[in-house]
Amino acid sequence: MDFDPEAVRVARANARVNRVRPKLGIRRGDVTNLPIQPPRHYDLVCANLISTLLIAERRRIAAQLNPAGTLVLAGILKPEFREVQKAYKTLGLRLISHRDEKEWRSGSFGFGR
C-alpha cells in the first residue's frame, strides 16, 4: 500500500517484471486508515515511511502482520532508527537484521525472535 498513485503504479510494474505480481497485494491507501483489528494478516509487511509516521502508526502497521511474519521498515534516517526500533519493541517486535545505504537504514523485525 502506498499513498502515492505513481508509487503504486511503479510497484505493480516492478512486480510484473519480476514475475511476483500474483503473490503481492499492492494498493493505494493511507496507513492512518489501516484497521487495528484487520480481517486478514500477512506473512510479510513492508513499510517505507518517515520515522515519525512509522512510530505514530506502529500499532496499525504491526496489526497487519501474522505472528510468525516479518515486518520490514525502511525510509529511516540512521540517527532516527533506534527510536523506531524502541517503538516496535514495545509491541513485542525484535530486530532481526538491518541494512544501511548512505544515510538510510532499514530493518526487518519479528515477534518473539
N, C-alpha and C positions, 0 to 999 in steps of 0.2 A: 504494500500500500504506500502511496505517496500522494502528497497534496498537489504536486506539480504535474499537470497533464502531460507535459513533454517528457518528464522523467518516467512516467508510466509507459508512454509510447516506446521510449528507448529500451526500457527494461523488457518489454514484451518482444521487441525486435531482437535483442541480445539472447533472450531465452529461445526464440525460434532458431536463430543461427546455431546455438549450442545444443539444439535438439532436446531441450528440457521443458519447453513451454507447457506440455500437458501435465507436468508434475508440479507446476508452480501456480499459486494464486496471486495474480498481480492485479491490483485495482487502485483506483483513485479514492482517497479518503483522508480524513483528518484524525490524527492519533488521539486528539482530545475527545473524540466521539466513540472510541473503542469501548465495548462493554466490559464492565468489571467481572461479570459472570457470562462469558461468551458461550454460545451454543456449540462451538467447536474449538478444539485446541490443536496446536500444530507442533510437529517434531522440530521444526526449525523456524525461528522468528529472527528477522534481521531488521535493525533499526539504525539508520544513518541519519542522526539528528544532532542538533546542537546540545551541549551538555545540560543546559538549563531545562530544555524540554524533556530530555531523557530522564532527568531527576524528577521533574514535576509530574510526569505521566508514567512513572515506573510501575505503579500498580496496574494500570491499564495494559501496559506493554507486557509485563510478566504474566498477567492473567491469560494471555493468549497461548501460552506455552504448555505443552504436555509436561508432566512431572519428570519424565526421562529425556526431555528435549533439550535443545541447545539454543541459547539466545546470543546473537551476535550484535554487539553495539559498536557503531562506527561514527565517524564525523566528530570525534572528540579531540580537542587540543590536548597535547601531552600534559600541561600543567593542571588540567581540569579532570584528568582521568581518575585520579584517586578519589575524588568526591563522588563521581559516578559509581565507581566500584563500591564505595561505602554505602551508597544509597541502595544498590541492588543487594548487597549483603544483608541489609535489614529485612529483605524479603526471602532470605534463605538461598540466594543465588551466589555461587562461588566462582571466582575467576578460574577458568581452565587454562587459557592461554591468551597472549596478546601479541600484537604486531605493531611496529612503528614504521611510519613512512613520512619522512620530513618532519613537519611539526604536528602530525596527526598520530593518534593511537586508536586502535580498535581492540576489542576483546571478545572472547567467547566465554559464556557463563552457563552453569548448570546447577540444578538443585542438588544439594547434599553430596557434592562430589569432592 
